[in-house]
Amino acid sequence: MSVLSLTPLFPLMFVGELDRLSFAADASVDFAVASGGIQIFSNTYIPDDAGEITVYGLGDILEPYIDDLCADFTFTVDGSPLGHASIKIFRCSYGVDVRASDFISSSFLSPMRGARLTALDRYETLSCYSTVSEYATAECSYYAGGTLQTKTFSLGSASGPRLLNVSPRRFVDGALGAPVMYVVRCGSRSARFNLIENAPEISAAFIFRNAFNAWETLYLTGTRETSPRYTRSSANVNGFLRNYDIDEVLEMKTFTGPLPEGMEEVAMNLARSKAVFFLLPNGDAGDEIVVNDCDLKHNNDGYAASDLNFSYRTATVSYRLADDRTARIRVPRPPHIFDSTFDQTYE
């Protein structure tokens, strides 16, 4: 019996391209999906009057098995491979108008397409997938001695899924100082970062899984509002009303501050993400948080920067947030005997 796939199948695909999979058959068949050598789905299908079988909702079956950027799957009909022997499927919650192989080879896995704004002490990441070993670099520009100078840093070469640490602190040069901008390149991909000299104070910082399931960072610099909510359980004990249990939920509302063009998409990715964490100053993930509400309304007025807001709380009941920007208790430090101009030997 011959089986012909009516849905185009390629070695690299986005999971959204497989919401429905159609193939031709002249009799009932057993269709199965396997990942990592383990069968994750199987069913018997009967062709319609046109000799066509359609499997609906296949993307929903595959997505839970894509733990990172992608995973390998095999589709079989009566034990024979349908299309390629193995198909590498990537997470993507967007509708992309090019083939996955073209997009993945030319773009970092981020919704941001324009230049990013960053500051010297911020932690920045970029993710990509390389089918072959590719060399990553950071081409940095410095303003030193009244002239613009450049220097290129190597970020190594590798294949497969890659998470690049592209924090500006990595590109500080002893003689040239901090860069004013830099462009990260990996193969034909490129992403530009412009440094803010006097960056506003950070109100909140997040690291989260974006639409491609890649790690993304977002810094909020607007007003932060703290809204603790308390639930009290009380009872009458010996004629006195006593609170025997007090539950506290600490909810925060933070505005993004002015966002550069294109960062609205990153904010929308944060609102949709199921894995969001506070980003600690050293680049580690802090407490997991849950976004309760958000106002992401924005327009295409190029003269007015967007100022969006998020309402969120920690995923666990905790009286401490693992982020020094939102610490509940700040321990006072003992005063120094002398200031920094004196010999520290006598401290």
Long-range contacts (C-beta under 8 A, 24 or more apart in sequence): 1-25, 1-26, 1-27, 1-29, 1-78, 2-26, 3-29, 3-77, 3-78, 3-80, 3-82, 5-82, 5-83, 6-52, 9-75, 9-82, 9-83, 9-84, 9-87, 10-84, 10-87, 10-99, 10-100, 10-101, 11-84, 11-86, 11-87, 11-88, 11-101, 12-87, 12-88, 12-90, 12-99, 12-100, 12-101, 12-104, 12-131, 13-87, 13-88, 13-89, 13-90, 13-100, 14-89, 14-90, 14-91, 14-92, 14-96, 14-100, 15-59, 15-62, 15-63, 15-66, 15-89, 15-90, 15-91, 15-92, 16-59, 16-92, 16-93, 16-94, 16-95, 16-96, 17-59, 17-100, 18-58, 18-59, 18-62, 18-89, 19-56, 19-57, 19-58, 19-59, 19-60, 20-54, 20-55, 20-56, 20-57, 20-58, 21-54, 21-55, 21-58, 21-75, 22-52, 22-53, 22-54, 22-55, 23-52, 23-53, 23-77, 23-82, 24-51, 24-52, 24-53, 25-51, 25-52, 25-53, 25-77, 26-51, 29-53, 29-77, 29-78, 30-77, 30-78, 30-79, 31-55, 31-75, 31-76, 31-77, 31-82, 32-75, 32-76, 33-58, 33-61, 33-62, 33-73, 33-74, 33-75, 33-76, 34-73, 34-74, 34-76, 35-62, 35-65, 35-71, 35-72, 35-73, 35-74, 36-71, 36-72, 40-65, 62-89, 63-91, 66-90, 66-91, 66-213, 68-161, 68-213, 69-109, 69-127, 69-129, 69-161, 69-212, 69-213, 69-214, 70-129, 70-161, 90-129, 90-212, 91-211, 91-212, 91-213, 92-211, 92-212, 93-211, 93-272, 94-211, 101-131, 104-128, 104-129, 104-131, 105-131, 105-187, 105-188, 106-187, 106-188, 106-189, 107-189, 108-186, 108-189, 108-191, 109-210, 109-212, 109-214, 110-191, 110-210, 110-212, 110-214, 110-216, 110-266, 111-210, 111-211, 111-265, 111-266, 111-268, 111-269, 112-191, 112-262, 112-263, 112-265, 112-266, 113-262, 114-192, 114-260, 114-261, 114-262, 115-181, 115-192, 115-193, 115-194, 115-260, 116-191, 116-192, 116-193, 116-194, 116-260, 116-263, 117-193, 117-194, 117-195, 117-196, 117-260, 118-168, 118-193, 118-194, 118-195, 118-196, 119-168, 119-195, 119-196, 119-199, 120-168, 120-169, 120-172, 120-178, 120-195, 120-199, 121-169, 121-281, 122-167, 122-168, 122-199, 122-202, 122-205, 122-217, 122-219, 123-165, 123-167, 123-207, 123-217, 123-279, 123-281, 123-282, 123-283, 124-165, 124-166, 124-167, 124-168, 124-193, 124-217, 125-163, 125-164, 125-165, 125-166, 125-207, 125-215, 125-216, 125-217, 126-163, 126-164, 126-166, 126-184, 126-186, 126-191, 127-161, 127-162, 127-163, 127-164, 127-212, 127-214, 127-215, 128-161, 128-162, 128-164, 128-186, 128-187, 128-189, 129-160, 129-161, 129-162, 130-158, 130-159, 130-160, 130-162, 130-186, 130-187, 131-159, 132-159, 133-157, 133-158, 133-159, 134-158, 134-159, 134-186, 134-187, 135-186, 135-187, 136-162, 136-164, 136-184, 136-185, 136-186, 137-184, 137-185, 137-186, 138-166, 138-170, 138-171, 138-182, 138-183, 138-184, 138-185, 139-182, 139-183, 139-185, 140-171, 140-173, 140-179, 140-181, 140-182, 141-179, 141-180, 141-181, 141-182, 142-173, 142-176, 142-177, 142-178, 142-179, 142-180, 143-180, 144-175, 144-176, 144-177, 149-176, 151-176, 155-184, 155-186, 162-186, 163-214, 163-215, 165-283, 166-191, 166-193, 167-283, 168-193, 168-195, 200-257, 202-325, 203-254, 203-255, 203-257, 203-325, 204-252, 204-254, 204-278, 204-323, 204-325, 204-326, 205-278, 205-279, 205-323, 205-325, 206-270, 206-276, 206-277, 206-278, 206-279, 206-289, 207-276, 207-277, 207-278, 207-279, 207-285, 208-269, 208-270, 208-273, 208-275, 208-276, 208-277, 209-273, 209-274, 209-275, 209-276, 210-266, 210-269, 210-273, 211-269, 211-272, 216-266, 216-269, 216-270, 217-279, 218-256, 218-263, 218-266, 218-267, 218-270, 220-254, 220-255, 220-256, 220-257, 220-310, 221-256, 221-257, 221-258, 222-254, 222-255, 222-256, 222-257, 222-307, 222-309, 223-254, 223-255, 224-252, 224-253, 224-254, 224-255, 224-326, 225-252, 225-253, 225-254, 226-250, 226-251, 226-252, 227-251, 227-252, 227-253, 247-317, 248-317, 248-319, 249-313, 249-317, 250-313, 250-314, 250-319, 250-321, 250-328, 251-292, 251-311, 251-312, 251-313, 252-311, 252-312, 252-313, 252-326, 253-309, 253-310, 253-311, 253-312, 254-309, 254-310, 254-312, 255-307, 255-308, 255-309, 256-306, 256-307, 256-308, 256-309, 256-310, 257-307, 258-305, 258-306, 258-307, 259-305, 259-306, 259-307, 259-308, 260-305, 261-302, 263-306, 264-296, 264-298, 264-306, 264-308, 267-294, 267-296, 267-306, 267-308, 267-310, 268-296, 270-310, 271-296, 271-310, 276-312, 278-321, 278-322, 278-323, 278-326, 280-322, 280-323, 280-324, 281-324, 286-321, 286-322, 286-323, 287-314, 287-315, 287-316, 287-318, 287-321, 287-322, 287-323, 288-314, 288-315, 288-316, 289-313, 289-314, 289-315, 290-314, 290-315
